[in-house]
Amino acid sequence: MASKRRNMFHKNKTQETTENDTARLREEKRELEEESRGEGGTVHQSGGVGGGGLRHLPKALLALFSNPTFILVCMAGCCEGALMSGIAAFLPKILENQFGLSPKYAASFLGSVILPSALAGTVFGGWTVNFCKLDLAGILNMCLICMTCAMICVPGLFIVCPTQPLVGITAPYLENENRVGEKEWRSLWSDCNKDCKCDVSRYMPVCGIDKHLYYSACFAGCTRETTESLTNCKCVGGTEEAVETWRSADCTVPCPLFPLFIVLIFCYQFFTFSVIVPGTAAVLSLVGLGKGGGGKLLQDGSFEVHFAAC
Protein backbone atom coordinates (compact mmCIF):
# COMPACT_ATOMS: atom_id res chain seq x y z
CA MET A 1 0.00 0.00 0.00
CA ALA A 2 2.84 2.36 0.88
CA SER A 3 4.62 1.43 -2.35
CA LYS A 4 1.51 2.22 -4.40
CA ARG A 5 1.09 5.56 -2.64
CA ARG A 6 4.78 6.35 -3.33
CA ASN A 7 4.39 5.57 -7.04
CA MET A 8 1.36 7.82 -7.28
CA PHE A 9 3.31 10.63 -5.61
CA HIS A 10 6.20 10.32 -8.08
CA LYS A 11 3.76 10.21 -11.00
CA ASN A 12 2.01 13.37 -9.86
CA LYS A 13 5.37 15.05 -9.27
CA THR A 14 6.53 14.17 -12.79
CA GLN A 15 3.32 15.48 -14.34
CA GLU A 16 3.62 18.71 -12.37
CA THR A 17 7.22 19.18 -13.50
CA THR A 18 6.28 18.55 -17.13
CA GLU A 19 3.43 21.03 -16.96
CA ASN A 20 5.72 23.63 -15.40
CA ASP A 21 8.33 23.13 -18.11
CA THR A 22 5.68 23.40 -20.81
CA ALA A 23 4.33 26.59 -19.29
CA ARG A 24 7.82 28.02 -19.01
CA LEU A 25 8.59 27.21 -22.67
CA ARG A 26 5.32 28.79 -23.76
CA GLU A 27 6.12 31.91 -21.76
CA GLU A 28 9.60 32.15 -23.30
CA LYS A 29 8.15 31.68 -26.78
CA ARG A 30 5.60 34.41 -26.13
CA GLU A 31 8.32 36.80 -24.91
CA LEU A 32 10.43 36.11 -28.00
CA GLU A 33 7.47 36.80 -30.27
CA GLU A 34 6.75 40.07 -28.46
CA GLU A 35 10.39 41.08 -28.74
CA SER A 36 10.36 40.33 -32.47
CA ARG A 37 7.24 42.44 -32.92
CA GLY A 38 8.80 45.26 -30.89
CA GLU A 39 11.95 45.33 -33.01
CA GLY A 40 10.57 44.89 -36.46
CA GLY A 41 6.84 45.44 -36.32
CA THR A 42 4.17 42.74 -36.62
CA VAL A 43 5.82 39.73 -38.23
CA HIS A 44 3.58 37.86 -40.62
CA GLN A 45 4.14 34.35 -41.92
CA SER A 46 5.03 35.77 -45.30
CA GLY A 47 8.04 37.48 -43.75
CA GLY A 48 6.74 41.02 -44.09
CA VAL A 49 6.82 43.66 -41.41
CA GLY A 50 3.64 45.43 -40.49
CA GLY A 51 3.26 49.09 -39.73
CA GLY A 52 3.24 48.47 -35.98
CA GLY A 53 7.01 48.83 -35.92
CA LEU A 54 6.91 52.58 -36.58
CA ARG A 55 5.97 53.36 -33.01
CA HIS A 56 9.09 51.54 -31.87
CA LEU A 57 11.37 53.48 -34.25
CA PRO A 58 12.44 56.20 -31.76
CA LYS A 59 13.27 53.55 -29.18
CA ALA A 60 15.29 51.58 -31.73
CA LEU A 61 17.19 54.70 -32.86
CA LEU A 62 17.95 55.62 -29.27
CA ALA A 63 19.31 52.14 -28.67
CA LEU A 64 21.56 52.44 -31.74
CA PHE A 65 22.91 55.88 -30.86
CA SER A 66 23.54 54.82 -27.26
CA ASN A 67 25.74 51.93 -28.43
CA PRO A 68 29.30 53.32 -28.27
CA THR A 69 30.85 50.42 -30.17
CA PHE A 70 28.40 50.90 -33.03
CA ILE A 71 29.13 54.63 -33.15
CA LEU A 72 32.90 54.03 -33.27
CA VAL A 73 32.52 51.46 -36.04
CA CYS A 74 30.46 53.98 -38.05
CA MET A 75 33.05 56.73 -37.50
CA ALA A 76 35.87 54.44 -38.61
CA GLY A 77 33.92 53.50 -41.73
CA CYS A 78 33.25 57.17 -42.54
CA CYS A 79 36.90 58.19 -42.24
CA GLU A 80 38.17 55.27 -44.27
CA GLY A 81 35.47 55.70 -46.89
CA ALA A 82 36.34 59.38 -47.34
CA LEU A 83 40.02 58.49 -47.74
CA MET A 84 39.20 55.81 -50.31
CA SER A 85 37.01 58.22 -52.27
CA GLY A 86 39.78 60.81 -52.37
CA ILE A 87 42.33 58.28 -53.58
CA ALA A 88 39.98 56.97 -56.25
CA ALA A 89 39.29 60.50 -57.51
CA PHE A 90 42.83 61.88 -57.53
CA LEU A 91 45.04 58.82 -58.03
CA PRO A 92 45.09 59.23 -61.84
CA LYS A 93 46.39 62.79 -61.48
CA ILE A 94 48.94 61.60 -58.91
CA LEU A 95 50.25 59.09 -61.44
CA GLU A 96 50.40 61.72 -64.15
CA ASN A 97 52.17 64.32 -62.02
CA GLN A 98 54.47 62.24 -59.80
CA PHE A 99 55.44 59.59 -62.33
CA GLY A 100 54.91 61.31 -65.66
CA LEU A 101 52.39 58.74 -66.93
CA SER A 102 50.00 59.60 -69.71
CA PRO A 103 46.25 59.47 -68.98
CA LYS A 104 46.01 56.23 -70.98
CA TYR A 105 48.66 54.45 -68.91
CA ALA A 106 47.25 55.87 -65.68
CA ALA A 107 43.82 54.43 -66.49
CA SER A 108 45.41 51.08 -67.40
CA PHE A 109 47.19 51.06 -64.07
CA LEU A 110 43.98 51.68 -62.17
CA GLY A 111 42.22 48.87 -64.00
CA SER A 112 45.01 46.32 -63.56
CA VAL A 113 45.92 47.01 -59.92
CA ILE A 114 43.03 48.65 -58.07
CA LEU A 115 40.20 46.35 -59.16
CA PRO A 116 41.98 43.00 -58.53
CA SER A 117 43.21 44.15 -55.12
CA ALA A 118 39.71 45.29 -54.11
CA LEU A 119 38.18 41.99 -55.24
CA ALA A 120 40.84 39.92 -53.49
CA GLY A 121 40.44 41.92 -50.26
CA THR A 122 36.66 41.51 -50.20
CA VAL A 123 36.88 37.75 -50.77
CA PHE A 124 39.64 37.41 -48.16
CA GLY A 125 37.62 39.27 -45.52
CA GLY A 126 34.50 37.16 -45.99
CA TRP A 127 36.48 33.91 -46.13
CA THR A 128 38.40 34.71 -42.94
CA VAL A 129 35.25 35.43 -40.93
CA ASN A 130 33.58 32.25 -42.16
CA PHE A 131 36.61 29.94 -41.91
CA CYS A 132 37.77 31.07 -38.47
CA LYS A 133 34.22 31.31 -37.07
CA LEU A 134 35.00 34.71 -35.58
CA ASP A 135 32.76 36.16 -32.90
CA LEU A 136 32.16 39.89 -32.44
CA ALA A 137 35.44 40.46 -30.57
CA GLY A 138 37.37 38.52 -33.19
CA ILE A 139 35.76 40.48 -36.03
CA LEU A 140 36.60 43.82 -34.42
CA ASN A 141 40.19 42.71 -33.81
CA MET A 142 40.47 41.63 -37.44
CA CYS A 143 39.18 45.02 -38.63
CA LEU A 144 41.68 46.79 -36.37
CA ILE A 145 44.61 44.72 -37.66
CA CYS A 146 43.63 45.15 -41.32
CA MET A 147 43.15 48.92 -41.01
CA THR A 148 46.49 49.26 -39.22
CA CYS A 149 48.18 47.42 -42.09
CA ALA A 150 46.37 49.68 -44.56
CA MET A 151 47.53 52.85 -42.80
CA ILE A 152 51.12 51.58 -42.91
CA CYS A 153 50.84 51.58 -46.71
CA VAL A 154 49.54 55.17 -46.94
CA PRO A 155 53.05 56.78 -47.01
CA GLY A 156 53.44 55.12 -50.40
CA LEU A 157 51.39 57.99 -51.82
CA PHE A 158 54.33 60.31 -51.11
CA ILE A 159 56.70 58.38 -53.37
CA VAL A 160 57.76 60.61 -56.26
CA CYS A 161 60.09 60.28 -59.20
CA PRO A 162 61.96 62.93 -61.17
CA THR A 163 59.63 64.41 -63.76
CA GLN A 164 60.21 66.52 -66.81
CA PRO A 165 59.99 70.31 -66.38
CA LEU A 166 56.54 71.81 -66.76
CA VAL A 167 56.90 74.83 -68.99
CA GLY A 168 55.54 77.97 -67.39
CA ILE A 169 55.66 76.45 -63.88
CA THR A 170 59.09 74.91 -63.28
CA ALA A 171 60.77 75.90 -66.54
CA PRO A 172 60.57 78.99 -68.76
CA TYR A 173 59.35 79.14 -72.33
CA LEU A 174 62.13 79.14 -74.90
CA GLU A 175 61.67 82.82 -75.64
CA ASN A 176 61.84 83.68 -71.91
CA GLU A 177 65.07 81.83 -71.08
CA ASN A 178 67.10 85.04 -71.10
CA ARG A 179 65.01 86.57 -68.33
CA VAL A 180 66.97 86.32 -65.09
CA GLY A 181 64.24 86.78 -62.50
CA GLU A 182 62.01 83.79 -61.85
CA LYS A 183 58.96 86.00 -61.42
CA GLU A 184 59.48 87.33 -64.92
CA TRP A 185 59.02 83.97 -66.65
CA ARG A 186 56.84 82.00 -64.20
CA SER A 187 53.61 82.22 -66.18
CA LEU A 188 51.65 79.87 -68.42
CA TRP A 189 51.14 82.64 -70.94
CA SER A 190 53.81 83.85 -73.30
CA ASP A 191 54.08 85.66 -76.60
CA CYS A 192 53.78 82.35 -78.48
CA ASN A 193 50.34 81.49 -77.04
CA LYS A 194 48.86 84.85 -76.07
CA ASP A 195 46.38 84.74 -78.96
CA CYS A 196 45.24 81.14 -78.36
CA LYS A 197 42.67 81.92 -75.63
CA CYS A 198 43.69 78.89 -73.57
CA ASP A 199 41.56 77.63 -70.68
CA VAL A 200 43.67 77.21 -67.54
CA SER A 201 41.03 74.95 -65.96
CA ARG A 202 41.75 72.23 -68.54
CA TYR A 203 44.94 70.51 -67.46
CA MET A 204 45.84 68.08 -70.25
CA PRO A 205 49.66 67.80 -70.21
CA VAL A 206 51.43 67.02 -73.47
CA CYS A 207 55.07 66.21 -74.11
CA GLY A 208 57.16 67.94 -76.73
CA ILE A 209 60.15 66.71 -78.68
CA ASP A 210 62.26 68.92 -76.42
CA LYS A 211 61.34 66.57 -73.52
CA HIS A 212 59.41 69.32 -71.76
CA LEU A 213 55.86 69.04 -70.49
CA TYR A 214 53.33 71.65 -71.53
CA TYR A 215 50.17 72.44 -69.60
CA SER A 216 48.05 71.61 -72.64
CA ALA A 217 48.32 71.63 -76.42
CA CYS A 218 46.86 75.12 -76.39
CA PHE A 219 49.56 76.46 -74.06
CA ALA A 220 52.16 74.79 -76.30
CA GLY A 221 50.96 77.11 -79.05
CA CYS A 222 49.59 74.32 -81.26
CA THR A 223 47.01 75.64 -83.67
CA ARG A 224 46.01 72.27 -85.11
CA GLU A 225 45.54 68.99 -83.31
CA THR A 226 44.75 65.52 -84.66
CA THR A 227 44.71 62.09 -83.08
CA GLU A 228 48.31 61.45 -84.09
CA SER A 229 50.03 64.80 -84.29
CA LEU A 230 50.08 68.41 -83.17
CA THR A 231 50.99 70.94 -85.82
CA ASN A 232 52.36 74.46 -85.78
CA CYS A 233 53.33 74.42 -82.08
CA LYS A 234 55.01 77.80 -81.76
CA CYS A 235 56.09 77.43 -78.11
CA VAL A 236 57.95 74.14 -78.52
CA GLY A 237 61.71 74.50 -78.64
CA GLY A 238 64.16 72.36 -80.55
CA THR A 239 64.57 72.16 -84.29
CA GLU A 240 62.94 74.34 -86.89
CA GLU A 241 60.76 71.39 -87.94
CA ALA A 242 59.22 71.39 -84.48
CA VAL A 243 57.43 74.63 -85.27
CA GLU A 244 55.82 73.23 -88.40
CA THR A 245 55.03 69.68 -87.28
CA TRP A 246 55.32 68.28 -83.78
CA ARG A 247 54.35 64.79 -82.72
CA SER A 248 53.75 63.90 -79.10
CA ALA A 249 56.85 62.32 -77.59
CA ASP A 250 57.35 60.20 -74.50
CA CYS A 251 58.26 62.17 -71.37
CA THR A 252 58.31 59.19 -69.03
CA VAL A 253 61.37 59.13 -66.76
CA PRO A 254 62.71 55.75 -65.53
CA CYS A 255 61.72 55.41 -61.89
CA PRO A 256 63.09 52.57 -59.70
CA LEU A 257 60.55 53.37 -56.96
CA PHE A 258 57.48 52.88 -59.15
CA PRO A 259 57.24 49.10 -58.46
CA LEU A 260 57.29 49.86 -54.72
CA PHE A 261 54.47 52.36 -55.25
CA ILE A 262 52.43 49.70 -57.05
CA VAL A 263 52.97 47.15 -54.26
CA LEU A 264 51.98 49.62 -51.52
CA ILE A 265 48.85 50.75 -53.36
CA PHE A 266 47.86 47.13 -53.97
CA CYS A 267 48.33 46.28 -50.29
CA TYR A 268 46.42 49.38 -49.18
CA GLN A 269 43.43 48.50 -51.35
CA PHE A 270 43.60 44.85 -50.29
CA PHE A 271 43.55 45.55 -46.55
CA THR A 272 40.96 48.31 -46.91
CA PHE A 273 38.45 46.16 -48.76
CA SER A 274 39.13 43.18 -46.50
CA VAL A 275 37.16 44.87 -43.70
CA ILE A 276 33.96 45.44 -45.70
CA VAL A 277 32.41 42.04 -45.00
CA PRO A 278 33.65 41.88 -41.36
CA GLY A 279 32.43 45.44 -40.82
CA THR A 280 28.95 44.54 -42.00
CA ALA A 281 28.96 41.43 -39.82
CA ALA A 282 30.07 43.54 -36.85
CA VAL A 283 27.19 46.00 -37.34
CA LEU A 284 24.67 43.16 -37.50
CA SER A 285 26.14 41.57 -34.38
CA LEU A 286 26.22 44.83 -32.45
CA VAL A 287 22.62 45.87 -33.01
CA GLY A 288 21.00 42.43 -33.42
CA LEU A 289 19.30 40.89 -36.42
CA GLY A 290 16.05 42.73 -35.77
CA LYS A 291 17.75 46.13 -36.01
CA GLY A 292 20.50 45.14 -38.43
CA GLY A 293 18.86 46.82 -41.41
CA GLY A 294 18.45 50.08 -39.52
CA GLY A 295 22.01 49.92 -38.22
CA LYS A 296 23.42 49.38 -41.71
CA LEU A 297 21.24 52.19 -43.03
CA LEU A 298 22.56 54.56 -40.37
CA GLN A 299 26.14 53.52 -41.11
CA ASP A 300 25.79 54.14 -44.85
CA GLY A 301 23.84 57.35 -44.26
CA SER A 302 26.46 58.70 -41.89
CA PHE A 303 29.13 58.05 -44.51
CA GLU A 304 27.16 59.98 -47.14
CA VAL A 305 26.70 62.94 -44.78
CA HIS A 306 30.37 62.90 -43.80
CA PHE A 307 31.49 62.69 -47.44
CA ALA A 308 29.18 65.55 -48.46
CA ALA A 309 30.51 67.70 -45.61
CA CYS A 310 34.09 67.08 -46.71
Buried (B, 14 or more C-beta within 10 A) or exposed (E): EEEEEEEEEEEEEEEEEEEEEEEEEEEEEEEEEEEBBBBBBEBEEEEEBEEEBEEBEEEBEEBBEEBEBBBEBBBBBBBBBBBBEEBEEEBBEBBBBBBBBBEEBBEEBBEEBBEEBBEBBBEBBBEBBEEEEBEEEBBBEBBEEBBEBBBEBEEBBEBEBEBBBBBBEEBBBBBBEEEEEEEEBBEBEBEBBEEBEBEEEEEEBBBBBBBBBBBBBBBBBBBEBEEEEBBBBBBBBBEEEBBEEBBBBEBBEEBEEBEEBBEBBBBBBBBBBBBBBBBBBBBBBBBEEBBBEBBBEBBBEBBEEBEEEE
